[in-house]
Amino acid sequence: MKQISEILTTGHIVLDMKANDKFKVISMLVKVLKDCPEVINTEQFAKDIVRREDDFPTGLENGTALPHARTMAVKNLIMAFGRCKPGVDFGAPDGKPSRLVFLFGVPRDEIKDYLRTIAQLSRLLKQDKFRRKLLTIDTPDKILSFIRDFESKMPN
């Protein structure tokens, strides 16, 4: 299984997003992925994520969200990260706005990768130190380096 730091690239990290609702955040993050060779159909990818978000909001506790979809619009697991400091409502159980957003797509037939990725991201985002640091790092390169370092210290 690939680590988050192997899936995410610096070109797919958006810091200081200016958005006031979850659908704008989703649109902005899908846009940074549109030129990826893994994306077969950007429009369908966005629709699938929005449909999933409408059915089951992906806000987690502590200011995080994981909008995602199993979709035929991507060839391989793909991911983007966005930071929106004021936060947007992703329907988190604790009612807090999401400031850290990891968006990803998984091919429909790769259920194991889908479940592993959700579990891995959830484990990372439960760590207070991890979330706090992601809110302050100032460049995509440093974000990716931090994620890589943090993953190396997490038990498998």
C-alpha positions in Angstrom: 0.0 0.0 0.0 1.2 3.5 -0.8 1.6 6.1 1.9 -0.2 9.4 1.6 3.1 11.1 0.9 3.6 8.9 -2.1 0.2 9.7 -3.5 0.1 13.5 -2.8 2.4 15.8 -4.8 3.4 19.4 -4.1 1.4 20.5 -7.2 -1.8 19.1 -5.7 -1.5 21.1 -2.4 -3.4 24.4 -2.1 -2.7 26.6 0.9 -4.9 29.5 2.0 -7.9 28.6 -0.1 -10.5 31.3 -0.4 -13.8 29.4 -0.3 -16.9 29.8 1.8 -18.6 26.5 1.0 -17.6 22.8 0.6 -18.6 22.7 -3.1 -16.2 25.5 -3.9 -13.4 23.7 -2.0 -14.2 20.5 -3.9 -14.2 22.4 -7.2 -10.8 24.1 -6.4 -9.2 20.8 -5.4 -10.5 18.9 -8.5 -9.2 21.7 -10.6 -5.6 21.2 -9.4 -5.9 17.5 -10.4 -7.4 18.1 -13.9 -4.1 17.7 -15.8 -3.1 14.5 -14.0 -2.7 11.5 -16.2 -4.6 9.5 -13.6 -7.8 11.6 -14.3 -9.8 10.3 -17.2 -12.7 12.7 -16.9 -12.4 15.8 -14.6 -16.1 16.7 -14.9 -17.3 13.2 -14.0 -14.8 13.1 -11.1 -16.1 16.3 -9.7 -19.7 15.1 -10.1 -19.0 11.8 -8.3 -17.4 13.6 -5.4 -20.2 16.1 -5.1 -22.8 13.2 -5.2 -20.9 11.3 -2.5 -20.7 14.5 -0.4 -24.5 15.1 -0.8 -25.3 11.6 0.3 -22.8 11.3 3.1 -21.0 14.4 4.3 -17.3 13.8 4.8 -16.5 16.2 7.6 -14.6 14.6 10.5 -14.0 16.0 13.9 -11.4 18.6 14.7 -11.6 20.7 11.6 -11.0 18.1 8.9 -12.7 16.6 5.9 -12.1 13.8 3.4 -14.3 14.4 0.3 -13.8 11.4 -1.9 -15.4 9.1 -4.4 -14.9 5.6 -5.9 -15.2 6.5 -9.5 -14.5 5.3 -13.1 -13.2 8.9 -13.8 -9.7 8.1 -12.4 -7.3 5.4 -13.4 -5.4 5.2 -10.1 -5.7 6.6 -6.6 -5.3 10.4 -6.7 -5.3 13.0 -4.0 -5.2 16.8 -3.3 -4.9 18.7 -0.1 -6.4 22.1 0.7 -6.2 24.4 3.7 -8.9 26.9 4.3 -8.1 28.6 7.6 -11.5 30.1 8.3 -13.0 26.7 7.5 -16.1 25.5 5.7 -18.9 23.3 6.8 -18.5 19.7 5.6 -21.1 18.4 8.1 -18.6 17.3 10.8 -20.2 15.5 13.8 -18.7 18.0 16.2 -20.1 20.9 14.1 -16.7 22.5 13.6 -15.8 23.9 10.2 -13.2 22.0 8.2 -9.9 23.7 7.7 -7.9 20.8 6.5 -9.3 19.0 3.4 -7.9 15.9 1.7 -9.8 15.2 -1.5 -9.2 11.9 -3.3 -10.5 9.6 -6.0 -10.2 5.9 -6.2 -11.0 3.6 -9.2 -14.3 1.8 -8.5 -12.7 -1.7 -8.5 -10.0 -0.8 -6.0 -12.0 -1.2 -2.8 -9.0 -2.3 -0.7 -7.0 0.8 -1.6 -10.1 2.9 -0.9 -10.6 1.5 2.6 -6.8 1.6 3.4 -6.5 5.2 2.3 -9.5 6.3 4.4 -8.1 4.5 7.4 -4.6 5.9 7.0 -5.8 9.5 6.6 -8.2 9.1 9.5 -5.3 7.8 11.7 -3.1 10.8 10.8 -5.9 13.3 11.2 -6.7 12.1 14.7 -3.3 13.2 15.8 -3.6 16.7 17.3 0.1 17.5 16.6 -0.4 16.5 12.9 -3.4 18.8 12.4 -1.9 21.8 14.2 1.3 21.6 12.2 -0.6 21.3 8.9 -2.3 24.6 9.8 1.0 26.5 10.1 3.4 25.1 7.4 3.9 27.7 4.7 4.9 25.8 1.5 3.7 22.7 -0.3 7.2 21.2 -0.2 7.3 21.5 3.6 3.8 20.0 3.9 4.8 17.0 1.9 8.0 16.6 3.8 6.2 16.9 7.1 3.6 14.2 6.1 6.4 11.9 5.0 8.2 12.3 8.3 5.0 11.9 10.4 4.1 8.7 8.5 7.5 7.2 9.1 6.9 7.5 12.9 3.3 6.0 12.8 2.9 2.3 13.5 1.6 0.3 10.6 
